[in-house]
Amino acid sequence: MRDDDIASERSGGVLVVEMRGEPGITTVSRWAAVLETALSELPWPRLLVIDLGPLAFLSARGVRSLLGVFEVCRKRGISSCLIVSPGGDVERVVRRTGLADEVPVFSHRMLAIARYQPAEMRWLLC
């Protein structure tokens, strides 16, 4: 799926969702709907990677929505993580709100995906 606010791709059990735009009420509601749909499709992903890199701002509503998604992942046995650009406002929000305590945070998608691969497969990502 791809539109102005969100893009997703699924490959090899990994679902990558890239968040874009300004996280207002409508956008965050759309994010939540897309994520819930993606997580309920079969086969479930074994890893959900949420990429916040394109965002310049993350609202409290956005944080709450992400916390809800991560709770669903935990209940379904799906690993999850965040991609956040280092040193920006979004990273500060992720760290200060405790979101970084809930899931691992990486600076790049490939680092995140490699972290969750079996050791014998990691060389393929280099």
Secondary structure, 3 states (H helix, E strand, C coil): CECCCEEEEEECCEEEEEECCCCCHHHHHHHHHHHHHHHHCCCCCCEEEEECCCCCCCCHHHHHHHHHHHHHHHHHCCEEEEECCCCCHHHHHHHHCCHHHHCCEECCHHHHHHHCCCHHHHHHHC
